[in-house]
Amino acid sequence: MEKLINTIRQKTLFKLFTWFVRILLALAFLPSGLKKVLGERFTVLGLDSPIGFFFEALYRTGFYWNFLGLIQLLAAALLLVPRTSFFGALLYFPIAINIFIIVTAMHFKGTPYVAGLMLLANIYLLIWDYNKLKSIVETIFRTNRK
């Protein structure tokens, strides 16, 4: 697997595609992250809708709402800097999983497809940096065995 990934990483087309994916994922978090950091509502759905009720409850948490936005913006920024793009992908991953589970569980129309594609794109970025990911996983398992 490592040999295949290293071969793919040498190809200009895949390098460009990887940058395209990083930029798209970063852009996906900018509007929602910025709204949350500024303390604005993400949606204007009524409380009679389960989705509207959910977002209103999150909004009313106050600091947690702002924190979610800050982490989204941080993940987006980290993705765009070559030295930190792997850490951006790591930070993005639990957020993307969370979004996918929420929109699927709450039966958002169409959104699970978009969130699923974001999650797949994020997994692609993690595989792109497979050697770094492997090193972290090995370190965790080595530490837990002691």
Phi and psi in radians as a Rosetta constraint file:
Dihedral C 1 N 2 CA 2 C 2 CIRCULARHARMONIC -1.047 0.35
Dihedral N 2 CA 2 C 2 N 3 CIRCULARHARMONIC -0.714 0.35
Dihedral C 2 N 3 CA 3 C 3 CIRCULARHARMONIC -1.103 0.35
Dihedral N 3 CA 3 C 3 N 4 CIRCULARHARMONIC -0.754 0.35
Dihedral C 3 N 4 CA 4 C 4 CIRCULARHARMONIC -1.086 0.35
Dihedral N 4 CA 4 C 4 N 5 CIRCULARHARMONIC -0.810 0.35
Dihedral C 4 N 5 CA 5 C 5 CIRCULARHARMONIC -1.109 0.35
Dihedral N 5 CA 5 C 5 N 6 CIRCULARHARMONIC -0.743 0.35
Dihedral C 5 N 6 CA 6 C 6 CIRCULARHARMONIC -1.113 0.35
Dihedral N 6 CA 6 C 6 N 7 CIRCULARHARMONIC -0.630 0.35
Dihedral C 6 N 7 CA 7 C 7 CIRCULARHARMONIC -1.155 0.35
Dihedral N 7 CA 7 C 7 N 8 CIRCULARHARMONIC -0.780 0.35
Dihedral C 7 N 8 CA 8 C 8 CIRCULARHARMONIC -1.110 0.35
Dihedral N 8 CA 8 C 8 N 9 CIRCULARHARMONIC -0.681 0.35
Dihedral C 8 N 9 CA 9 C 9 CIRCULARHARMONIC -1.111 0.35
Dihedral N 9 CA 9 C 9 N 10 CIRCULARHARMONIC -0.332 0.35
Dihedral C 9 N 10 CA 10 C 10 CIRCULARHARMONIC -1.399 0.35
Dihedral N 10 CA 10 C 10 N 11 CIRCULARHARMONIC -0.359 0.35
Dihedral C 10 N 11 CA 11 C 11 CIRCULARHARMONIC -1.391 0.35
Dihedral N 11 CA 11 C 11 N 12 CIRCULARHARMONIC 2.267 0.35
Dihedral C 11 N 12 CA 12 C 12 CIRCULARHARMONIC -1.046 0.35
Dihedral N 12 CA 12 C 12 N 13 CIRCULARHARMONIC -0.707 0.35
Dihedral C 12 N 13 CA 13 C 13 CIRCULARHARMONIC -1.029 0.35
Dihedral N 13 CA 13 C 13 N 14 CIRCULARHARMONIC -0.750 0.35
Dihedral C 13 N 14 CA 14 C 14 CIRCULARHARMONIC -1.244 0.35
Dihedral N 14 CA 14 C 14 N 15 CIRCULARHARMONIC -0.586 0.35
Dihedral C 14 N 15 CA 15 C 15 CIRCULARHARMONIC -1.097 0.35
Dihedral N 15 CA 15 C 15 N 16 CIRCULARHARMONIC -0.776 0.35
Dihedral C 15 N 16 CA 16 C 16 CIRCULARHARMONIC -1.146 0.35
Dihedral N 16 CA 16 C 16 N 17 CIRCULARHARMONIC -0.741 0.35
Dihedral C 16 N 17 CA 17 C 17 CIRCULARHARMONIC -1.075 0.35
Dihedral N 17 CA 17 C 17 N 18 CIRCULARHARMONIC -0.703 0.35
Dihedral C 17 N 18 CA 18 C 18 CIRCULARHARMONIC -1.102 0.35
Dihedral N 18 CA 18 C 18 N 19 CIRCULARHARMONIC -0.741 0.35
Dihedral C 18 N 19 CA 19 C 19 CIRCULARHARMONIC -1.134 0.35
Dihedral N 19 CA 19 C 19 N 20 CIRCULARHARMONIC -0.678 0.35
Dihedral C 19 N 20 CA 20 C 20 CIRCULARHARMONIC -1.043 0.35
Dihedral N 20 CA 20 C 20 N 21 CIRCULARHARMONIC -0.787 0.35
Dihedral C 20 N 21 CA 21 C 21 CIRCULARHARMONIC -1.118 0.35
Dihedral N 21 CA 21 C 21 N 22 CIRCULARHARMONIC -0.764 0.35
Dihedral C 21 N 22 CA 22 C 22 CIRCULARHARMONIC -1.033 0.35
Dihedral N 22 CA 22 C 22 N 23 CIRCULARHARMONIC -0.784 0.35
Dihedral C 22 N 23 CA 23 C 23 CIRCULARHARMONIC -1.144 0.35
Dihedral N 23 CA 23 C 23 N 24 CIRCULARHARMONIC -0.785 0.35
Dihedral C 23 N 24 CA 24 C 24 CIRCULARHARMONIC -1.067 0.35
Dihedral N 24 CA 24 C 24 N 25 CIRCULARHARMONIC -0.785 0.35
Dihedral C 24 N 25 CA 25 C 25 CIRCULARHARMONIC -1.132 0.35
Dihedral N 25 CA 25 C 25 N 26 CIRCULARHARMONIC -0.697 0.35
Dihedral C 25 N 26 CA 26 C 26 CIRCULARHARMONIC -1.096 0.35
Dihedral N 26 CA 26 C 26 N 27 CIRCULARHARMONIC -0.790 0.35
Dihedral C 26 N 27 CA 27 C 27 CIRCULARHARMONIC -1.092 0.35
Dihedral N 27 CA 27 C 27 N 28 CIRCULARHARMONIC -0.557 0.35
Dihedral C 27 N 28 CA 28 C 28 CIRCULARHARMONIC -1.138 0.35
Dihedral N 28 CA 28 C 28 N 29 CIRCULARHARMONIC -0.538 0.35
Dihedral C 28 N 29 CA 29 C 29 CIRCULARHARMONIC -1.605 0.35
Dihedral N 29 CA 29 C 29 N 30 CIRCULARHARMONIC -0.257 0.35
Dihedral C 29 N 30 CA 30 C 30 CIRCULARHARMONIC -1.080 0.35
Dihedral N 30 CA 30 C 30 N 31 CIRCULARHARMONIC -0.925 0.35
Dihedral C 30 N 31 CA 31 C 31 CIRCULARHARMONIC -1.122 0.35
Dihedral N 31 CA 31 C 31 N 32 CIRCULARHARMONIC -0.809 0.35
Dihedral C 31 N 32 CA 32 C 32 CIRCULARHARMONIC -1.221 0.35
Dihedral N 32 CA 32 C 32 N 33 CIRCULARHARMONIC -0.694 0.35
Dihedral C 32 N 33 CA 33 C 33 CIRCULARHARMONIC -1.129 0.35
Dihedral N 33 CA 33 C 33 N 34 CIRCULARHARMONIC -0.752 0.35
Dihedral C 33 N 34 CA 34 C 34 CIRCULARHARMONIC -1.124 0.35
Dihedral N 34 CA 34 C 34 N 35 CIRCULARHARMONIC -0.750 0.35
Dihedral C 34 N 35 CA 35 C 35 CIRCULARHARMONIC -1.036 0.35
Dihedral N 35 CA 35 C 35 N 36 CIRCULARHARMONIC -0.745 0.35
Dihedral C 35 N 36 CA 36 C 36 CIRCULARHARMONIC -1.179 0.35
Dihedral N 36 CA 36 C 36 N 37 CIRCULARHARMONIC -0.756 0.35
Dihedral C 36 N 37 CA 37 C 37 CIRCULARHARMONIC -1.074 0.35
Dihedral N 37 CA 37 C 37 N 38 CIRCULARHARMONIC -0.668 0.35
Dihedral C 37 N 38 CA 38 C 38 CIRCULARHARMONIC -1.378 0.35
Dihedral N 38 CA 38 C 38 N 39 CIRCULARHARMONIC -0.057 0.35
Dihedral C 38 N 39 CA 39 C 39 CIRCULARHARMONIC 1.371 0.35
Dihedral N 39 CA 39 C 39 N 40 CIRCULARHARMONIC 0.387 0.35
Dihedral C 39 N 40 CA 40 C 40 CIRCULARHARMONIC -1.688 0.35
Dihedral N 40 CA 40 C 40 N 41 CIRCULARHARMONIC 2.731 0.35
Dihedral C 40 N 41 CA 41 C 41 CIRCULARHARMONIC -1.230 0.35
Dihedral N 41 CA 41 C 41 N 42 CIRCULARHARMONIC 2.535 0.35
Dihedral C 41 N 42 CA 42 C 42 CIRCULARHARMONIC -1.448 0.35
Dihedral N 42 CA 42 C 42 N 43 CIRCULARHARMONIC -0.502 0.35
Dihedral C 42 N 43 CA 43 C 43 CIRCULARHARMONIC -2.495 0.35
Dihedral N 43 CA 43 C 43 N 44 CIRCULARHARMONIC 2.820 0.35
Dihedral C 43 N 44 CA 44 C 44 CIRCULARHARMONIC -2.002 0.35
Dihedral N 44 CA 44 C 44 N 45 CIRCULARHARMONIC 0.448 0.35
Dihedral C 44 N 45 CA 45 C 45 CIRCULARHARMONIC -1.186 0.35
Dihedral N 45 CA 45 C 45 N 46 CIRCULARHARMONIC 2.554 0.35
Dihedral C 45 N 46 CA 46 C 46 CIRCULARHARMONIC -1.252 0.35
Dihedral N 46 CA 46 C 46 N 47 CIRCULARHARMONIC 2.836 0.35
Dihedral C 46 N 47 CA 47 C 47 CIRCULARHARMONIC -1.231 0.35
Dihedral N 47 CA 47 C 47 N 48 CIRCULARHARMONIC -0.261 0.35
Dihedral C 47 N 48 CA 48 C 48 CIRCULARHARMONIC -1.274 0.35
Dihedral N 48 CA 48 C 48 N 49 CIRCULARHARMONIC -0.298 0.35
Dihedral C 48 N 49 CA 49 C 49 CIRCULARHARMONIC -1.594 0.35
Dihedral N 49 CA 49 C 49 N 50 CIRCULARHARMONIC 2.357 0.35
Dihedral C 49 N 50 CA 50 C 50 CIRCULARHARMONIC -1.015 0.35
Dihedral N 50 CA 50 C 50 N 51 CIRCULARHARMONIC -0.608 0.35
Dihedral C 50 N 51 CA 51 C 51 CIRCULARHARMONIC -1.214 0.35
Dihedral N 51 CA 51 C 51 N 52 CIRCULARHARMONIC -0.786 0.35
Dihedral C 51 N 52 CA 52 C 52 CIRCULARHARMONIC -1.083 0.35
Dihedral N 52 CA 52 C 52 N 53 CIRCULARHARMONIC -0.718 0.35
Dihedral C 52 N 53 CA 53 C 53 CIRCULARHARMONIC -1.088 0.35
Dihedral N 53 CA 53 C 53 N 54 CIRCULARHARMONIC -0.753 0.35
Dihedral C 53 N 54 CA 54 C 54 CIRCULARHARMONIC -1.059 0.35
Dihedral N 54 CA 54 C 54 N 55 CIRCULARHARMONIC -0.882 0.35
Dihedral C 54 N 55 CA 55 C 55 CIRCULARHARMONIC -1.154 0.35
Dihedral N 55 CA 55 C 55 N 56 CIRCULARHARMONIC -0.600 0.35
Dihedral C 55 N 56 CA 56 C 56 CIRCULARHARMONIC -1.151 0.35
Dihedral N 56 CA 56 C 56 N 57 CIRCULARHARMONIC -0.710 0.35
Dihedral C 56 N 57 CA 57 C 57 CIRCULARHARMONIC -1.087 0.35
Dihedral N 57 CA 57 C 57 N 58 CIRCULARHARMONIC -0.771 0.35
Dihedral C 57 N 58 CA 58 C 58 CIRCULARHARMONIC -1.090 0.35
Dihedral N 58 CA 58 C 58 N 59 CIRCULARHARMONIC -0.752 0.35
Dihedral C 58 N 59 CA 59 C 59 CIRCULARHARMONIC -1.047 0.35
Dihedral N 59 CA 59 C 59 N 60 CIRCULARHARMONIC -0.702 0.35
Dihedral C 59 N 60 CA 60 C 60 CIRCULARHARMONIC -1.295 0.35
Dihedral N 60 CA 60 C 60 N 61 CIRCULARHARMONIC -0.123 0.35
Dihedral C 60 N 61 CA 61 C 61 CIRCULARHARMONIC -1.232 0.35
Dihedral N 61 CA 61 C 61 N 62 CIRCULARHARMONIC -0.264 0.35
Dihedral C 61 N 62 CA 62 C 62 CIRCULARHARMONIC 1.274 0.35
Dihedral N 62 CA 62 C 62 N 63 CIRCULARHARMONIC -1.832 0.35
Dihedral C 62 N 63 CA 63 C 63 CIRCULARHARMONIC -0.998 0.35
Dihedral N 63 CA 63 C 63 N 64 CIRCULARHARMONIC -0.670 0.35
Dihedral C 63 N 64 CA 64 C 64 CIRCULARHARMONIC -1.100 0.35
Dihedral N 64 CA 64 C 64 N 65 CIRCULARHARMONIC -0.673 0.35
Dihedral C 64 N 65 CA 65 C 65 CIRCULARHARMONIC -1.038 0.35
Dihedral N 65 CA 65 C 65 N 66 CIRCULARHARMONIC -0.813 0.35
Dihedral C 65 N 66 CA 66 C 66 CIRCULARHARMONIC -1.127 0.35
Dihedral N 66 CA 66 C 66 N 67 CIRCULARHARMONIC -0.689 0.35
Dihedral C 66 N 67 CA 67 C 67 CIRCULARHARMONIC -1.080 0.35
Dihedral N 67 CA 67 C 67 N 68 CIRCULARHARMONIC -0.773 0.35
Dihedral C 67 N 68 CA 68 C 68 CIRCULARHARMONIC -1.004 0.35
Dihedral N 68 CA 68 C 68 N 69 CIRCULARHARMONIC -0.769 0.35
Dihedral C 68 N 69 CA 69 C 69 CIRCULARHARMONIC -1.142 0.35
Dihedral N 69 CA 69 C 69 N 70 CIRCULARHARMONIC -0.723 0.35
Dihedral C 69 N 70 CA 70 C 70 CIRCULARHARMONIC -1.085 0.35
Dihedral N 70 CA 70 C 70 N 71 CIRCULARHARMONIC -0.755 0.35
Dihedral C 70 N 71 CA 71 C 71 CIRCULARHARMONIC -1.161 0.35
Dihedral N 71 CA 71 C 71 N 72 CIRCULARHARMONIC -0.664 0.35
Dihedral C 71 N 72 CA 72 C 72 CIRCULARHARMONIC -1.088 0.35
Dihedral N 72 CA 72 C 72 N 73 CIRCULARHARMONIC -0.769 0.35
Dihedral C 72 N 73 CA 73 C 73 CIRCULARHARMONIC -1.164 0.35
Dihedral N 73 CA 73 C 73 N 74 CIRCULARHARMONIC -0.671 0.35
Dihedral C 73 N 74 CA 74 C 74 CIRCULARHARMONIC -1.113 0.35
Dihedral N 74 CA 74 C 74 N 75 CIRCULARHARMONIC -0.792 0.35
Dihedral C 74 N 75 CA 75 C 75 CIRCULARHARMONIC -1.054 0.35
Dihedral N 75 CA 75 C 75 N 76 CIRCULARHARMONIC -0.749 0.35
Dihedral C 75 N 76 CA 76 C 76 CIRCULARHARMONIC -1.096 0.35
Dihedral N 76 CA 76 C 76 N 77 CIRCULARHARMONIC -0.785 0.35
Dihedral C 76 N 77 CA 77 C 77 CIRCULARHARMONIC -1.138 0.35
Dihedral N 77 CA 77 C 77 N 78 CIRCULARHARMONIC -0.757 0.35
Dihedral C 77 N 78 CA 78 C 78 CIRCULARHARMONIC -1.086 0.35
Dihedral N 78 CA 78 C 78 N 79 CIRCULARHARMONIC -0.621 0.35
Dihedral C 78 N 79 CA 79 C 79 CIRCULARHARMONIC -1.085 0.35
Dihedral N 79 CA 79 C 79 N 80 CIRCULARHARMONIC -0.519 0.35
Dihedral C 79 N 80 CA 80 C 80 CIRCULARHARMONIC -1.533 0.35
Dihedral N 80 CA 80 C 80 N 81 CIRCULARHARMONIC -0.171 0.35
Dihedral C 80 N 81 CA 81 C 81 CIRCULARHARMONIC -1.780 0.35
Dihedral N 81 CA 81 C 81 N 82 CIRCULARHARMONIC 2.096 0.35
Dihedral C 81 N 82 CA 82 C 82 CIRCULARHARMONIC -0.892 0.35
Dihedral N 82 CA 82 C 82 N 83 CIRCULARHARMONIC -0.735 0.35
Dihedral C 82 N 83 CA 83 C 83 CIRCULARHARMONIC -1.186 0.35
Dihedral N 83 CA 83 C 83 N 84 CIRCULARHARMONIC -0.429 0.35
Dihedral C 83 N 84 CA 84 C 84 CIRCULARHARMONIC -1.999 0.35
Dihedral N 84 CA 84 C 84 N 85 CIRCULARHARMONIC 0.079 0.35
Dihedral C 84 N 85 CA 85 C 85 CIRCULARHARMONIC -1.071 0.35
Dihedral N 85 CA 85 C 85 N 86 CIRCULARHARMONIC -0.596 0.35
Dihedral C 85 N 86 CA 86 C 86 CIRCULARHARMONIC -1.141 0.35
Dihedral N 86 CA 86 C 86 N 87 CIRCULARHARMONIC -0.757 0.35
Dihedral C 86 N 87 CA 87 C 87 CIRCULARHARMONIC -1.149 0.35
Dihedral N 87 CA 87 C 87 N 88 CIRCULARHARMONIC -0.599 0.35
Dihedral C 87 N 88 CA 88 C 88 CIRCULARHARMONIC -1.087 0.35
Dihedral N 88 CA 88 C 88 N 89 CIRCULARHARMONIC -0.748 0.35
Dihedral C 88 N 89 CA 89 C 89 CIRCULARHARMONIC -1.145 0.35
Dihedral N 89 CA 89 C 89 N 90 CIRCULARHARMONIC -0.669 0.35
Dihedral C 89 N 90 CA 90 C 90 CIRCULARHARMONIC -1.110 0.35
Dihedral N 90 CA 90 C 90 N 91 CIRCULARHARMONIC -0.769 0.35
Dihedral C 90 N 91 CA 91 C 91 CIRCULARHARMONIC -1.201 0.35
Dihedral N 91 CA 91 C 91 N 92 CIRCULARHARMONIC -0.635 0.35
Dihedral C 91 N 92 CA 92 C 92 CIRCULARHARMONIC -1.148 0.35
Dihedral N 92 CA 92 C 92 N 93 CIRCULARHARMONIC -0.604 0.35
Dihedral C 92 N 93 CA 93 C 93 CIRCULARHARMONIC -0.998 0.35
Dihedral N 93 CA 93 C 93 N 94 CIRCULARHARMONIC -0.944 0.35
Dihedral C 93 N 94 CA 94 C 94 CIRCULARHARMONIC -1.140 0.35
Dihedral N 94 CA 94 C 94 N 95 CIRCULARHARMONIC -0.518 0.35
Dihedral C 94 N 95 CA 95 C 95 CIRCULARHARMONIC -1.178 0.35
Dihedral N 95 CA 95 C 95 N 96 CIRCULARHARMONIC -0.792 0.35
Dihedral C 95 N 96 CA 96 C 96 CIRCULARHARMONIC -1.117 0.35
Dihedral N 96 CA 96 C 96 N 97 CIRCULARHARMONIC -0.709 0.35
Dihedral C 96 N 97 CA 97 C 97 CIRCULARHARMONIC -1.073 0.35
Dihedral N 97 CA 97 C 97 N 98 CIRCULARHARMONIC -0.810 0.35
Dihedral C 97 N 98 CA 98 C 98 CIRCULARHARMONIC -1.033 0.35
Dihedral N 98 CA 98 C 98 N 99 CIRCULARHARMONIC -0.820 0.35
Dihedral C 98 N 99 CA 99 C 99 CIRCULARHARMONIC -1.069 0.35
Dihedral N 99 CA 99 C 99 N 100 CIRCULARHARMONIC -0.789 0.35
Dihedral C 99 N 100 CA 100 C 100 CIRCULARHARMONIC -1.050 0.35
Dihedral N 100 CA 100 C 100 N 101 CIRCULARHARMONIC -0.780 0.35
Dihedral C 100 N 101 CA 101 C 101 CIRCULARHARMONIC -1.135 0.35
Dihedral N 101 CA 101 C 101 N 102 CIRCULARHARMONIC -0.757 0.35
Dihedral C 101 N 102 CA 102 C 102 CIRCULARHARMONIC -1.091 0.35
Dihedral N 102 CA 102 C 102 N 103 CIRCULARHARMONIC -0.877 0.35
Dihedral C 102 N 103 CA 103 C 103 CIRCULARHARMONIC -1.205 0.35
Dihedral N 103 CA 103 C 103 N 104 CIRCULARHARMONIC -0.511 0.35
Dihedral C 103 N 104 CA 104 C 104 CIRCULARHARMONIC -1.291 0.35
Dihedral N 104 CA 104 C 104 N 105 CIRCULARHARMONIC -0.807 0.35
Dihedral C 104 N 105 CA 105 C 105 CIRCULARHARMONIC -1.127 0.35
Dihedral N 105 CA 105 C 105 N 106 CIRCULARHARMONIC -0.577 0.35
Dihedral C 105 N 106 CA 106 C 106 CIRCULARHARMONIC -1.643 0.35
Dihedral N 106 CA 106 C 106 N 107 CIRCULARHARMONIC 0.103 0.35
Dihedral C 106 N 107 CA 107 C 107 CIRCULARHARMONIC 1.016 0.35
Dihedral N 107 CA 107 C 107 N 108 CIRCULARHARMONIC 0.778 0.35
Dihedral C 107 N 108 CA 108 C 108 CIRCULARHARMONIC -1.094 0.35
Dihedral N 108 CA 108 C 108 N 109 CIRCULARHARMONIC 2.399 0.35
Dihedral C 108 N 109 CA 109 C 109 CIRCULARHARMONIC -1.400 0.35
Dihedral N 109 CA 109 C 109 N 110 CIRCULARHARMONIC 2.093 0.35
Dihedral C 109 N 110 CA 110 C 110 CIRCULARHARMONIC 1.417 0.35
Dihedral N 110 CA 110 C 110 N 111 CIRCULARHARMONIC -0.562 0.35
Dihedral C 110 N 111 CA 111 C 111 CIRCULARHARMONIC -1.097 0.35
Dihedral N 111 CA 111 C 111 N 112 CIRCULARHARMONIC -0.622 0.35
Dihedral C 111 N 112 CA 112 C 112 CIRCULARHARMONIC -1.006 0.35
Dihedral N 112 CA 112 C 112 N 113 CIRCULARHARMONIC -0.547 0.35
Dihedral C 112 N 113 CA 113 C 113 CIRCULARHARMONIC -1.176 0.35
Dihedral N 113 CA 113 C 113 N 114 CIRCULARHARMONIC -0.775 0.35
Dihedral C 113 N 114 CA 114 C 114 CIRCULARHARMONIC -1.138 0.35
Dihedral N 114 CA 114 C 114 N 115 CIRCULARHARMONIC -0.814 0.35
Dihedral C 114 N 115 CA 115 C 115 CIRCULARHARMONIC -1.118 0.35
Dihedral N 115 CA 115 C 115 N 116 CIRCULARHARMONIC -0.654 0.35
Dihedral C 115 N 116 CA 116 C 116 CIRCULARHARMONIC -1.121 0.35
Dihedral N 116 CA 116 C 116 N 117 CIRCULARHARMONIC -0.708 0.35
Dihedral C 116 N 117 CA 117 C 117 CIRCULARHARMONIC -1.170 0.35
Dihedral N 117 CA 117 C 117 N 118 CIRCULARHARMONIC -0.648 0.35
Dihedral C 117 N 118 CA 118 C 118 CIRCULARHARMONIC -1.090 0.35
Dihedral N 118 CA 118 C 118 N 119 CIRCULARHARMONIC -0.739 0.35
Dihedral C 118 N 119 CA 119 C 119 CIRCULARHARMONIC -1.114 0.35
Dihedral N 119 CA 119 C 119 N 120 CIRCULARHARMONIC -0.773 0.35
Dihedral C 119 N 120 CA 120 C 120 CIRCULARHARMONIC -1.095 0.35
Dihedral N 120 CA 120 C 120 N 121 CIRCULARHARMONIC -0.700 0.35
Dihedral C 120 N 121 CA 121 C 121 CIRCULARHARMONIC -1.103 0.35
Dihedral N 121 CA 121 C 121 N 122 CIRCULARHARMONIC -0.690 0.35
Dihedral C 121 N 122 CA 122 C 122 CIRCULARHARMONIC -1.145 0.35
Dihedral N 122 CA 122 C 122 N 123 CIRCULARHARMONIC -0.713 0.35
Dihedral C 122 N 123 CA 123 C 123 CIRCULARHARMONIC -1.099 0.35
Dihedral N 123 CA 123 C 123 N 124 CIRCULARHARMONIC -0.692 0.35
Dihedral C 123 N 124 CA 124 C 124 CIRCULARHARMONIC -0.984 0.35
Dihedral N 124 CA 124 C 124 N 125 CIRCULARHARMONIC -0.797 0.35
Dihedral C 124 N 125 CA 125 C 125 CIRCULARHARMONIC -1.121 0.35
Dihedral N 125 CA 125 C 125 N 126 CIRCULARHARMONIC -0.652 0.35
Dihedral C 125 N 126 CA 126 C 126 CIRCULARHARMONIC -1.169 0.35
Dihedral N 126 CA 126 C 126 N 127 CIRCULARHARMONIC -0.678 0.35
Dihedral C 126 N 127 CA 127 C 127 CIRCULARHARMONIC -1.192 0.35
Dihedral N 127 CA 127 C 127 N 128 CIRCULARHARMONIC -0.617 0.35
Dihedral C 127 N 128 CA 128 C 128 CIRCULARHARMONIC -0.976 0.35
Dihedral N 128 CA 128 C 128 N 129 CIRCULARHARMONIC -0.665 0.35
Dihedral C 128 N 129 CA 129 C 129 CIRCULARHARMONIC -1.811 0.35
Dihedral N 129 CA 129 C 129 N 130 CIRCULARHARMONIC 0.757 0.35
Dihedral C 129 N 130 CA 130 C 130 CIRCULARHARMONIC -0.952 0.35
Dihedral N 130 CA 130 C 130 N 131 CIRCULARHARMONIC -0.729 0.35
Dihedral C 130 N 131 CA 131 C 131 CIRCULARHARMONIC -1.089 0.35
Dihedral N 131 CA 131 C 131 N 132 CIRCULARHARMONIC -0.701 0.35
Dihedral C 131 N 132 CA 132 C 132 CIRCULARHARMONIC -1.190 0.35
Dihedral N 132 CA 132 C 132 N 133 CIRCULARHARMONIC -0.758 0.35
Dihedral C 132 N 133 CA 133 C 133 CIRCULARHARMONIC -1.099 0.35
Dihedral N 133 CA 133 C 133 N 134 CIRCULARHARMONIC -0.767 0.35
Dihedral C 133 N 134 CA 134 C 134 CIRCULARHARMONIC -1.054 0.35
Dihedral N 134 CA 134 C 134 N 135 CIRCULARHARMONIC -0.728 0.35
Dihedral C 134 N 135 CA 135 C 135 CIRCULARHARMONIC -1.077 0.35
Dihedral N 135 CA 135 C 135 N 136 CIRCULARHARMONIC -0.749 0.35
Dihedral C 135 N 136 CA 136 C 136 CIRCULARHARMONIC -1.142 0.35
Dihedral N 136 CA 136 C 136 N 137 CIRCULARHARMONIC -0.803 0.35
Dihedral C 136 N 137 CA 137 C 137 CIRCULARHARMONIC -1.087 0.35
Dihedral N 137 CA 137 C 137 N 138 CIRCULARHARMONIC -0.764 0.35
Dihedral C 137 N 138 CA 138 C 138 CIRCULARHARMONIC -1.089 0.35
Dihedral N 138 CA 138 C 138 N 139 CIRCULARHARMONIC -0.707 0.35
Dihedral C 138 N 139 CA 139 C 139 CIRCULARHARMONIC -1.111 0.35
Dihedral N 139 CA 139 C 139 N 140 CIRCULARHARMONIC -0.735 0.35
Dihedral C 139 N 140 CA 140 C 140 CIRCULARHARMONIC -1.083 0.35
Dihedral N 140 CA 140 C 140 N 141 CIRCULARHARMONIC -0.813 0.35
Dihedral C 140 N 141 CA 141 C 141 CIRCULARHARMONIC -1.219 0.35
Dihedral N 141 CA 141 C 141 N 142 CIRCULARHARMONIC -0.606 0.35
Dihedral C 141 N 142 CA 142 C 142 CIRCULARHARMONIC -1.138 0.35
Dihedral N 142 CA 142 C 142 N 143 CIRCULARHARMONIC -0.715 0.35
Dihedral C 142 N 143 CA 143 C 143 CIRCULARHARMONIC -1.158 0.35
Dihedral N 143 CA 143 C 143 N 144 CIRCULARHARMONIC -0.693 0.35
Dihedral C 143 N 144 CA 144 C 144 CIRCULARHARMONIC -1.258 0.35
Dihedral N 144 CA 144 C 144 N 145 CIRCULARHARMONIC -0.375 0.35
Dihedral C 144 N 145 CA 145 C 145 CIRCULARHARMONIC -1.372 0.35
Dihedral N 145 CA 145 C 145 N 146 CIRCULARHARMONIC -0.377 0.35
